[in-house]
Amino acid sequence: MPKLFVLSSLFLALAPAASMAQECAARPYRLKIDIDAPREVIDQSRDTRTLSGMLSERSLPGYVTQGLTKVDYTASYTTEYLSQQREDGSWCSTVDAVTIRFGFLVPPTIYIARSLPEGGCMYNEVMKHEYQHLRIAQNTLEAGRKWIGSALKQELSKGGAVGPSATAANAEIESGIKGIVNKITGGLYATARFKNLALDTPENYARLGKVCG
């Protein structure tokens, strides 16, 4: 699943302060987290062999792939800074605004084998199963909103960064934000992968066969 990080920054240089504390204290900032969750698309144009090929190593031997859900995540952020030169010539930078974008790169696609008659028992059961996968993805986005927001608030409350230039001070803050976004989204992707694998078991597939047997 692609993880796209677009780095964009803007800083405002202020005049050197006549007197300023040694520390680079935190200032009020704006934090916005945008969740992009376009509605799913249903695709019934492919046969079971094609669907099995799309699963590659996740395909279970001895079972025919009747459906799958494809989700691609993306995460990006932009940061705006306030930078002020200190009496000693160094620069203090703090975050003025940060916007996090986390969501689906494209609308999720639920693939159902074209051999399954729409509205039939197996069609309905496979659809229910695939919507469980979709719900995992949707929950991943909501968890991202919560955990990224919480971690960033904690990080930014510590204050700004000092460097020999505004650019250097900004880069230090940028590194912290990037680390938070990467760590949290990486953990969320791993958790979603584990939950999806827990759904795709021989026992669950056997149950589908019995329901519509």
TALINHU-V692601 format. One line per field, one symbol per residue. ss: DSSP state (h for helix, s for strand, l for the rest). A space follows every 50 residues. Layout:
# TALINHU-V692601
ss = ???
This chain:
# TALINHU-V692601
ss = llllllllsssssslllllllllllllllsssssssllllsssllllhhh hhhhhhhhllllllllssssllssssssssssssslllllssssssssss ssssllllssssllllllllhhhhhhhhhhhhhhhhhhhhhhhhhhhhhh hhhhhhllllsssllhhhhhhhhhhhhhhhhhhhhhhhhhhhhhhhhhhl lhhhhhhhhhhll
